[in-house]
Amino acid sequence: MSDPNDTEFTSTRPYLIRAIHEWCCDNGYTPHITVSVDRSVQVPLEYVKDGEIVLNVGLTATTGLQLGNDYISFKARFAGVARDIMVPVDQVIAIFARENGQGMAFPQISKPDSAPEPTSPKPVTRARPALKRIK
């Protein structure tokens, strides 16, 4: 029998994105995602502001929408021109309903090419548990 601590689990992010997307659609809201843009993201760069882009991922605004575990992909029109969109799930920093702002935000995942310089390791110290006196 294998040790469950040795298993690498998949991220919950794609599952939560799909759940919030479905919730938006079921309630008549328009799902949008906020994406942190880097070279791994395929979006129209002219719409990127401060390194981010907000995309309408509603079923009527997209064609061929795929909310996969690794990528979100679809076709959408920008100023009347159809564009292919490809977003790594790790680059999604929020999904929300346009009408009321309800949704979920995610922490940004640092990538190896954007990781800070390594520092010398710090010693790990374990705190002793607080002991409660019994009278």
C-alpha positions as CSV (number, residue, x, y, z in Angstrom):
1,M,0.0,0.0,0.0
2,S,1.4,3.4,-1.0
3,D,1.8,6.3,1.4
4,P,-0.8,9.0,0.7
5,N,1.8,11.6,1.7
6,D,3.9,10.5,-1.3
7,T,1.1,11.3,-3.8
8,E,1.3,14.5,-5.7
9,F,-2.2,15.9,-6.0
10,T,-3.6,17.9,-8.9
11,S,-4.4,21.5,-8.2
12,T,-7.9,22.4,-7.1
13,R,-7.8,25.6,-9.2
14,P,-9.2,24.2,-12.5
15,Y,-12.0,22.5,-10.5
16,L,-12.9,25.7,-8.7
17,I,-12.9,27.6,-12.0
18,R,-15.3,25.2,-13.6
19,A,-17.5,25.3,-10.5
20,I,-17.8,29.1,-10.4
21,H,-18.2,29.2,-14.2
22,E,-21.1,26.7,-13.9
23,W,-22.6,28.7,-11.0
24,C,-22.5,31.9,-13.0
25,C,-24.2,30.3,-16.0
26,D,-26.8,28.5,-13.9
27,N,-27.8,31.8,-12.3
28,G,-27.8,33.9,-15.5
29,Y,-24.6,35.7,-14.7
30,T,-21.7,36.4,-17.1
31,P,-18.5,34.7,-16.0
32,H,-15.3,36.6,-16.4
33,I,-11.7,35.6,-15.6
34,T,-8.8,37.9,-14.7
35,V,-5.5,36.6,-16.1
36,S,-2.0,37.5,-15.2
37,V,-0.3,37.9,-18.6
38,D,3.2,36.6,-19.4
39,R,4.7,34.9,-22.4
40,S,2.8,31.7,-21.7
41,V,-0.6,33.4,-22.2
42,Q,-2.1,33.8,-25.7
43,V,-4.4,36.8,-25.6
44,P,-4.6,40.1,-27.6
45,L,-1.9,42.1,-26.0
46,E,-3.5,45.4,-27.0
47,Y,-6.1,44.7,-24.3
48,V,-3.6,44.0,-21.5
49,K,-3.4,46.6,-18.8
50,D,-0.9,46.5,-15.9
51,G,0.0,42.9,-16.8
52,E,-3.5,41.6,-16.6
53,I,-6.5,41.1,-18.8
54,V,-10.1,40.4,-18.0
55,L,-11.9,38.0,-20.3
56,N,-15.6,37.2,-20.7
57,V,-15.8,33.4,-20.7
58,G,-19.6,33.2,-21.0
59,L,-21.0,30.7,-23.4
60,T,-22.4,33.4,-25.7
61,A,-19.1,35.3,-25.8
62,T,-16.9,32.3,-26.7
63,T,-16.7,29.5,-29.2
64,G,-15.3,26.1,-28.4
65,L,-14.7,27.0,-24.7
66,Q,-12.6,24.3,-23.0
67,L,-12.0,24.6,-19.3
68,G,-9.3,22.0,-18.9
69,N,-7.0,21.1,-16.0
70,D,-4.0,22.8,-17.6
71,Y,-5.4,25.3,-20.1
72,I,-8.5,27.4,-20.8
73,S,-9.0,27.8,-24.5
74,F,-11.6,29.4,-26.7
75,K,-12.2,31.7,-29.6
76,A,-13.6,35.2,-29.0
77,R,-14.1,38.4,-30.9
78,F,-12.2,41.5,-30.1
79,A,-13.3,44.6,-32.0
80,G,-15.1,42.2,-34.4
81,V,-12.0,40.1,-35.1
82,A,-12.0,36.4,-34.0
83,R,-9.0,35.5,-31.9
84,D,-7.7,32.3,-30.4
85,I,-7.3,32.5,-26.7
86,M,-5.1,30.1,-24.6
87,V,-4.6,30.7,-20.9
88,P,-2.7,28.3,-18.6
89,V,-4.9,27.7,-15.6
90,D,-2.1,28.8,-13.2
91,Q,-2.3,32.3,-14.8
92,V,-6.0,32.7,-13.8
93,I,-6.0,35.0,-10.7
94,A,-9.8,35.3,-10.4
95,I,-13.2,34.1,-11.8
96,F,-16.3,36.2,-11.0
97,A,-19.7,37.2,-12.1
98,R,-19.7,40.5,-14.0
99,E,-23.1,41.5,-12.6
100,N,-22.3,41.2,-8.9
101,G,-18.6,40.5,-8.5
102,Q,-19.1,37.3,-6.7
103,G,-16.5,34.6,-7.4
104,M,-13.1,33.5,-6.2
105,A,-9.6,34.9,-6.4
106,F,-6.5,32.7,-6.4
107,P,-2.9,33.4,-5.4
108,Q,-0.5,33.9,-8.2
109,I,1.9,31.0,-8.7
110,S,5.5,32.1,-9.1
111,K,7.3,30.5,-12.0
112,P,10.9,29.4,-12.2
113,D,11.7,32.3,-14.6
114,S,10.2,34.8,-12.3
115,A,11.3,33.3,-9.0
116,P,13.5,35.4,-6.7
117,E,17.2,34.6,-6.3
118,P,17.8,31.8,-4.0
119,T,19.0,32.7,-0.5
120,S,21.0,30.6,2.0
121,P,18.8,28.2,3.8
122,K,17.6,29.1,7.3
123,P,17.6,26.6,10.0
124,V,14.3,25.0,10.9
125,T,13.3,25.2,14.5
126,R,10.4,23.5,15.9
127,A,8.4,25.1,18.6
128,R,7.6,23.0,21.6
129,P,3.9,22.5,22.1
130,A,2.3,24.5,24.9
131,L,1.7,22.4,27.9
132,K,-1.4,22.9,29.9
133,R,-1.1,22.3,33.7
134,I,-3.7,20.1,35.2
135,K,-4.7,20.9,38.7
